[in-house]
Amino acid sequence: MAMKFEKTGEGKYMLDVCGYVCPHPQIYCKKSIEKMAEGEVLNMVFDNPSSGETIKQMLDQAGHELVEEKKEGSKIIFVIKKG
Amino acid sequence: MEERKNQIWAFIITGALILISLIYYQVNPYYMYLIAYIWFGFAYGMMLQYGRFCFASASRDLFAAGVPRMAVGILVALIFFSFIQAILAATNMSTFHPAPFGIHTLISGLIFGVGMVLSGGCASGSLYKIGEGNGTSFLAAFFGLCIGQAVFVNVKWFNFLIPQKWFDAAVVKAAARDIPMEKVTSSFDMYLAGYIWGRPTVQLSHTEVAQQALPGVSRYFVADMLINAMIPAALLLIVIYAVWMRKGFIKKRAKAKGGATGFGDDIAGIWSMITASKRTTLMGVIIGITAGLHILVMKGMQIKFGIGNFGELLTRMGHDADNGIKGTVFDPGYWYITSQEGQLGGWILDKLGWNMRDNIFFGVNNGLPDPWRNPALWMSFGIIFGAMVMARLNNEFKFKLPKGELIAWGLMGGILMGVGSRPALGCNIGAFFIRVAGGDPSGWLYGTGMVGGAFLGVKFFNWWTERKMAKEMEAF
């Protein structure tokens, strides 16, 4: 198991923290967004439901946009646009 | 298909617990006492999972992500719980008892706080996450809270930390309580008998000042509820808003209004913070009320059976070997985690041939009952199964085996939680939540230590994750 943070295209990033439990997904999400520029998009994949609630509030407070939220089996995918 | 399977599992688990309850009742109606623990545990588990309710995330998410969701949820729960606690105390229906006060509470909280951040969940948080299929939480609970805690209370490894005066005092205190010295052997026994038993307990409603100034039962509502719980909780909500939320909220508000903001906007900001995560806040309210009802039901059971401890019922049923030498088993009478996990660990080690009965913790106070007759342990099982049912119903259940670094964090965090919960005689629930709501200021001391420990744990994880991010970013 390893976390992955990759640049997948111009202004697009992917963070995969499947297998990780609290607090890792929220910390990695925050740090990934810090590394990005305004308007860039992060696809975040995780499978720890407890982290989702915290991440949503973190995005709202910091002014980032949760563009899309979907579930694929037990995986949760957040598409986040940095504000 | 997956959804259907999850629903079937939820029904199977609930049905199995109903069947177990009926069997217990059929064996002996005295087991109603134990059945009450099962179903309150089940209710806690469902609520904790639904509200993502974990004390670890309260301070951790504040420091790591600036998110106050869980801290708000806990403070809301505390406000409601303290109100019910005051009613119960006023009607002589409370099972609450204050804890010995001292610096040990702060130190314990600090150790526990680091542990809960490393392992990813507090004591009850780890249990509900086991119900979600989380293997890291299982490692933390089994090796830390169960085995680690049992070993900690039974060994002499820490004698070098015990001052001679504690050894001397332990002999005197044990004799005064008719405890044979062969039951006072471990380092923890010397700490308990030599130090803890000499510490004062404080409950605000029982202080001389409160008894003189506040007539009748009003002292429970003013001293315990308002002064010890509600006012500090409300002040903390204001501090959290001012430090973490105000700047962003007022900026948004000013932009929307196109002008200056005032006091009314700050009130709106505090309300917005409280309602930001409706499921967490709602669960905070319901958990607070349920925790109060739990006390009421357990007290009612004690009155019904004419007992003060479940050990008396075990004796009546012929299971007196389950009890400590005082005829008692661990029976908190309210929401409490950790001691029962220690009992499970002690029971396992005892069965493997390690004598775990010659110490105060198991041998005198809490007993070492078979797990199926351990009331508080059934509450913990109830939490796991309640969370499992809720996770199944929401399609959030998944077995996740701990891998890589999570094994290390789970083990280290679990052991720190196990060790951190013992010297304060409780964890985030027993030493913080219950005590604060019951009017015991030592709860705040534990909470302060816990927040400090969480801060250190977050500092460590920030450093660790930053290293890993830098490595990932070498590629672009």
Interface residues (C-beta under 8 A of the other chain):
Chain A: M1 A2 M3 K4 F5 E6 K7 G19 Y20 V21 C22 P23 H24 Q26 I27 Y28 K30 K31 S32 K35 D47 N48 P49 S50 E53 T54 I55 Q57 M58 D60 Q61 A62 G63 K71 G73 S74
Chain B: E2 R52 C54 A56 S57 R60 D61 A64 A65 G66 V67 R69 M70 V117 G120 G121 K129 E132 N134 T136 S137 W244 M245 G248 A276 S277 R279 T280 A391 N394 N395 E396 F397 K398 K400 K403 G404 L406 V458 F461 N462 T465 E466 K468 M469 E472 M473 A475 F476
